[in-house]
Amino acid sequence: MFYTCRMRNKENNHVALTRRPGRGATSNQPSRFDPYQTHDVEDDWPREAAPPLKTYVTEETPRSVITRNSSPDIPFDRSINPYRGCEHGCIYCFARPTHAYLGYSPGLDFETRLIARPKAPDQLSKELRRKSYRVAPIAIGTNTDPYQPIEKNYRVMRGILQVLWEHRHPVTITTKGTLIERDIDLLAQMARENLVHIAISMTSLDATVSRKMEPRVPSPKRRLQIIQRLSEAGIPVRVGVAPIVPALTDHELERILHESKEAGAQAAHYILLRLPGEVGPLFKDWIEEAFPDRAKRVLSRMYEMRGGAAYNSEFGKRLAGSGTFSKLLHHRFKLAAKRLELASELPELDVTAFKLPERVGDQLSLF
């Protein structure tokens, strides 16, 4: 038997390993908007051990689904998020701080308290029909993974793809999930009309490292199979070596590019580890537990590439870092990509095929 207590102390929030099997974060760091935290308190009464954390899903009806951005170092101006939170549990996920806006922890809550948006396809259809809408590729998977495990039951991403295909609307998708193979039928049709690009993220080819960093993500070998199957279906694929963790995974850069090219990738990019907001302390706690022998070196190198801080949000530097090691990493990537004939970008998607599908009651055209 145990009870919970709300306290102001934000340091004492570590969750026992037995309660978080298959999870990435080591704690449930409170929302930065909450002055209190909730944690289990030990007592002297005989009790059963606290149960492992379960995944809970609630539903949300969005008032809009297309999110706009004007960041100068991101190659898209709009995106869609079928889900909030992500069960994949990647400790490095830069989307973790967004859970704080919902009153949840960017730590274990981000992995266990998920929000599905089953009405998103209907709302998307309405937004695409607005007279003011102007076509440009929509990016999906830039915040949380649209093919995380709960997609198997909710099928929100499948519904969104169907709407985009009916409208002949271009889309780019970033994922690590095998569920994308379920949608190869739609994706192949879209690819034939130059309406889709896929990016598969590869962090490490070491299964042990990968399992610790991204506990509920398909293995590196399985992700290479995803690249192969998509490529064989005629769907353009790029590999994202992302994120690169200095002193932990950076030595794998060339091999990841080589294996991805062999699997069928046509283009590649890389992103340096980012630690915005609450991700910094979460990552620090994780690396000290998962790789205590390397933790100091990893963090030291990370700070060196971020001007002495855990994170630098300056445009042009937040994705690639700065300093000598950053320049060396960029040079290595360019040389390897050139040798393997991996493009930096896939061909531009077609934005001219967009159309509004006919609905019951629509007036037919005379021409």
C-alpha positions in Angstrom: 0.0 0.0 0.0 1.3 3.5 -0.8 0.0 7.0 -1.0 0.8 10.1 -3.0 1.8 13.5 -1.7 2.0 16.9 -3.4 5.2 18.7 -2.5 7.1 21.7 -3.6 10.5 19.9 -3.9 11.0 19.3 -7.6 14.2 17.3 -7.2 12.9 14.2 -5.5 10.9 12.8 -8.4 12.8 9.7 -9.4 10.6 6.7 -10.2 11.8 3.2 -9.3 13.1 1.1 -12.2 10.6 -1.6 -11.4 7.8 0.8 -12.1 9.0 1.9 -15.6 10.0 -1.2 -17.6 10.3 -0.2 -21.3 10.2 3.5 -20.5 12.7 6.2 -21.4 12.6 8.8 -18.7 13.7 8.1 -15.2 11.3 10.5 -13.5 8.1 12.3 -13.7 9.5 15.8 -13.6 6.6 18.1 -13.0 5.2 20.6 -15.5 7.1 23.9 -15.3 3.7 25.5 -14.8 3.0 23.5 -11.7 4.7 24.6 -8.4 4.0 21.2 -6.9 4.8 17.7 -7.8 3.1 14.4 -7.1 5.2 11.4 -6.0 4.8 8.1 -4.0 5.7 8.3 -0.3 7.1 5.3 1.6 5.6 4.3 4.9 6.0 1.5 7.4 2.8 -0.4 6.6 3.0 -3.8 4.8 2.1 -3.3 1.2 2.4 -4.7 -2.3 5.0 -3.0 -4.6 3.6 -0.2 -6.7 2.5 -1.5 -10.1 4.3 -0.7 -13.3 3.2 2.4 -15.1 0.5 1.8 -17.7 -0.3 3.7 -20.9 -3.5 5.8 -20.7 -5.1 7.4 -23.8 -7.7 10.1 -23.8 -9.4 11.7 -26.8 -9.4 15.2 -28.0 -11.6 16.9 -30.7 -9.4 19.6 -32.3 -10.7 22.9 -33.4 -7.9 23.0 -36.0 -5.3 20.4 -37.1 -2.9 22.3 -39.3 -0.3 24.0 -37.2 1.7 26.9 -38.8 5.3 27.9 -38.1 7.7 30.5 -39.5 11.0 29.0 -38.4 13.8 29.9 -40.9 15.7 26.6 -40.4 12.7 24.3 -40.9 11.8 23.4 -44.5 8.0 23.5 -44.0 5.5 26.0 -42.8 2.7 23.7 -41.7 2.3 20.4 -39.9 -0.2 18.0 -38.3 0.0 16.0 -35.1 -2.4 13.1 -34.9 -1.3 12.5 -31.3 0.0 14.3 -28.3 2.7 12.5 -26.3 4.5 9.4 -27.7 4.7 5.9 -26.3 8.0 5.3 -28.1 9.6 6.9 -25.1 12.7 8.4 -26.8 14.6 10.1 -24.0 15.9 12.8 -26.4 12.6 13.8 -27.8 12.5 17.6 -28.2 8.6 17.5 -28.1 8.6 16.5 -24.4 8.2 20.1 -23.1 4.9 20.4 -25.1 3.2 18.1 -22.6 3.7 20.7 -19.9 1.1 22.9 -21.6 -1.4 20.1 -20.9 -0.6 20.0 -17.2 1.4 16.8 -17.6 5.0 15.9 -16.9 7.5 16.0 -19.9 9.0 12.9 -18.2 7.1 9.7 -17.8 3.7 11.3 -18.4 4.8 12.1 -22.0 5.2 8.4 -22.6 2.2 7.1 -20.6 -0.5 9.8 -20.8 -1.3 10.1 -24.5 -3.9 12.1 -26.3 -5.5 10.8 -29.6 -7.3 13.0 -32.1 -9.7 10.6 -33.9 -11.7 13.5 -35.5 -8.6 15.0 -37.0 -9.3 13.6 -40.6 -12.7 15.3 -40.6 -11.3 18.6 -39.4 -8.5 18.4 -41.9 -11.1 18.0 -44.7 -12.8 21.1 -43.6 -9.6 23.1 -43.5 -8.5 22.1 -46.9 -11.9 23.2 -48.3 -11.5 26.8 -47.1 -11.3 29.3 -49.9 -8.4 30.9 -48.2 -6.3 27.7 -48.1 -3.1 27.7 -50.2 -1.3 24.4 -51.0 2.1 23.6 -49.6 3.5 20.2 -48.3 2.2 19.3 -44.9 4.7 17.7 -42.5 3.6 14.9 -40.2 5.8 13.4 -37.5 7.8 16.5 -36.7 6.6 16.6 -33.1 5.4 13.1 -32.1 5.4 9.9 -34.1 2.2 9.4 -36.1 2.9 5.6 -36.3 3.4 5.0 -32.6 1.7 1.9 -31.2 -1.7 3.4 -30.5 -2.1 4.1 -34.2 -2.9 0.4 -34.7 -6.3 0.9 -33.0 -7.0 4.5 -33.5 -6.0 4.7 -37.2 -5.9 8.5 -37.1 -2.9 8.7 -39.5 -4.6 6.3 -41.9 -7.6 8.7 -42.0 -5.5 11.7 -42.5 -3.6 10.0 -45.4 -6.9 9.2 -47.1 -8.1 12.8 -46.9 -4.8 14.0 -48.3 -4.9 11.5 -51.1 -8.5 12.4 -52.0 -7.4 16.1 -52.2 -4.1 15.2 -54.0 -2.3 17.1 -51.3 1.5 16.7 -50.9 2.8 15.4 -47.5 6.1 14.6 -45.8 6.2 12.0 -43.1 8.8 11.3 -40.4 8.6 8.1 -38.4 10.3 5.2 -36.7 7.2 3.0 -36.7 6.6 -0.2 -38.6 2.9 0.6 -38.8 3.8 2.8 -41.9 4.0 -0.5 -43.8 0.3 -0.9 -43.3 -0.3 2.2 -45.4 2.0 1.3 -48.3 -1.1 0.9 -50.6 -2.0 4.6 -50.1 1.6 5.9 -50.0 2.5 4.1 -53.2 -0.4 5.7 -55.1 0.7 9.1 -53.7 4.3 8.5 -54.7 3.3 7.7 -58.3 1.9 11.3 -58.4 4.9 12.8 -56.6 2.8 13.6 -53.5 4.8 12.0 -50.7 8.3 11.8 -49.1 9.1 9.6 -46.1 12.0 10.1 -43.6 13.0 7.2 -41.4 14.9 8.2 -38.3 18.0 6.2 -37.4 19.8 7.0 -34.1 22.1 4.0 -33.7 22.7 0.6 -35.3 23.6 -0.8 -31.9 20.5 -2.6 -30.6 21.5 -2.2 -27.0 22.1 1.5 -27.2 18.9 2.0 -29.2 16.8 0.0 -26.7 18.0 2.2 -23.9 17.5 5.5 -25.7 14.3 4.7 -27.5 12.7 1.8 -25.6 9.6 1.2 -27.6 10.9 1.9 -31.1 11.5 -0.9 -33.6 15.1 -2.2 -33.6 17.6 -0.6 -36.0 17.6 -3.7 -38.2 13.8 -3.5 -38.4 13.9 0.2 -39.4 16.3 -0.7 -42.3 13.7 -3.2 -43.4 11.1 -0.3 -43.4 13.3 1.7 -45.7 13.7 -1.3 -48.0 10.0 -2.1 -48.2 9.0 1.5 -48.8 11.7 1.9 -51.5 10.7 -1.3 -53.2 7.1 0.1 -53.4 8.5 3.1 -55.2 8.1 5.5 -52.3 11.0 8.1 -52.0 12.8 7.6 -48.6 15.4 9.7 -46.9 17.3 8.6 -43.7 17.5 11.0 -40.8 20.6 10.3 -38.7 18.8 11.9 -35.8 19.7 12.8 -33.2 23.4 12.3 -33.2 24.6 12.0 -29.6 28.2 13.2 -29.3 30.5 10.6 -27.6 27.8 8.0 -27.8 26.5 7.5 -31.4 28.5 10.0 -33.5 31.0 7.3 -34.5 28.2 5.4 -36.3 27.4 8.2 -38.7 29.1 6.8 -41.8 27.8 3.2 -41.1 24.2 4.4 -40.7 24.4 6.2 -44.0 25.9 3.2 -45.7 23.4 0.7 -44.4 20.5 3.1 -45.2 21.7 3.5 -48.8 22.0 -0.3 -49.2 18.4 -0.5 -48.0 17.2 2.0 -50.6 17.4 5.5 -49.1 17.8 8.2 -51.7 18.7 11.1 -49.5 20.0 11.9 -46.0 20.2 14.5 -43.3 21.4 14.7 -39.7 20.4 16.6 -36.6 22.5 17.1 -33.5 20.9 16.2 -30.1 18.8 19.0 -28.8 18.0 19.5 -25.1 15.4 22.3 -24.9 13.5 23.0 -21.6 12.9 20.0 -19.5 14.7 17.6 -21.9 18.0 18.7 -20.5 17.7 17.5 -16.9 15.7 14.4 -18.1 18.5 13.4 -20.5 21.2 14.1 -17.8 19.4 11.8 -15.4 19.0 9.1 -18.1 22.6 9.1 -19.3 24.0 8.9 -15.8 21.8 5.8 -15.1 22.1 4.2 -18.6 25.8 4.9 -19.3 27.5 6.0 -16.1 30.9 5.4 -17.6 30.3 7.8 -20.5 27.9 10.3 -19.0 30.5 13.0 -18.1 32.1 12.8 -21.6 28.7 12.9 -23.4 27.5 15.9 -21.4 30.9 17.7 -21.7 30.9 17.3 -25.5 27.3 18.4 -25.7 27.9 21.6 -23.8 31.0 22.3 -26.0 28.8 22.1 -29.1 26.2 24.4 -27.6 28.5 27.2 -26.5 28.8 25.9 -22.9 25.0 25.5 -22.3 22.7 22.5 -22.5 20.9 24.1 -25.4 21.2 27.0 -27.9 18.0 27.9 -29.6 19.6 30.3 -32.1 18.5 29.7 -35.7 21.2 28.1 -37.8 22.9 26.5 -34.7 20.2 24.6 -32.9 20.1 21.7 -35.3 23.9 21.4 -36.0 25.6 23.1 -33.0 28.7 25.1 -33.2 32.5 24.8 -32.6 35.2 22.5 -33.9 33.5 19.2 -33.3 30.3 20.4 -35.0 32.3 21.5 -38.0 34.0 18.1 -38.1 30.7 16.3 -37.9 29.3 18.3 -40.8 32.4 17.6 -42.9 32.1 13.9 -42.2 28.5 13.9 -43.2 29.1 15.7 -46.5 31.9 13.4 -47.5 30.0 10.2 -46.7 26.8 11.4 -48.4 28.8 12.4 -51.5 30.6 9.0 -51.6 27.3 7.1 -51.3 25.5 9.4 -53.7 22.9 10.4 -51.1 21.1 13.6 -52.0 20.6 16.3 -49.4 17.0 16.7 -50.5 14.4 14.7 -52.4 12.7 16.2 -55.5 10.1 18.9 -54.7 6.6 17.5 -54.3 3.8 18.5 -56.7 1.5 21.2 -55.4 -0.4 21.7 -58.6 -2.5 18.5 -58.5 -4.6 19.7 -55.5 -8.4 19.4 -56.0 -11.5 19.3 -53.9 -13.2 15.9 -54.0 -16.8 15.9 -55.0 -19.3 15.5 -52.2 -23.0 14.5 -52.2 -25.0 17.6 -53.2 -22.1 19.4 -54.9 -22.9 21.1 -58.2 -21.3 19.3 -61.1 -19.0 21.1 -63.5 -20.2 21.7 -67.0 -16.6 21.3 -68.3 
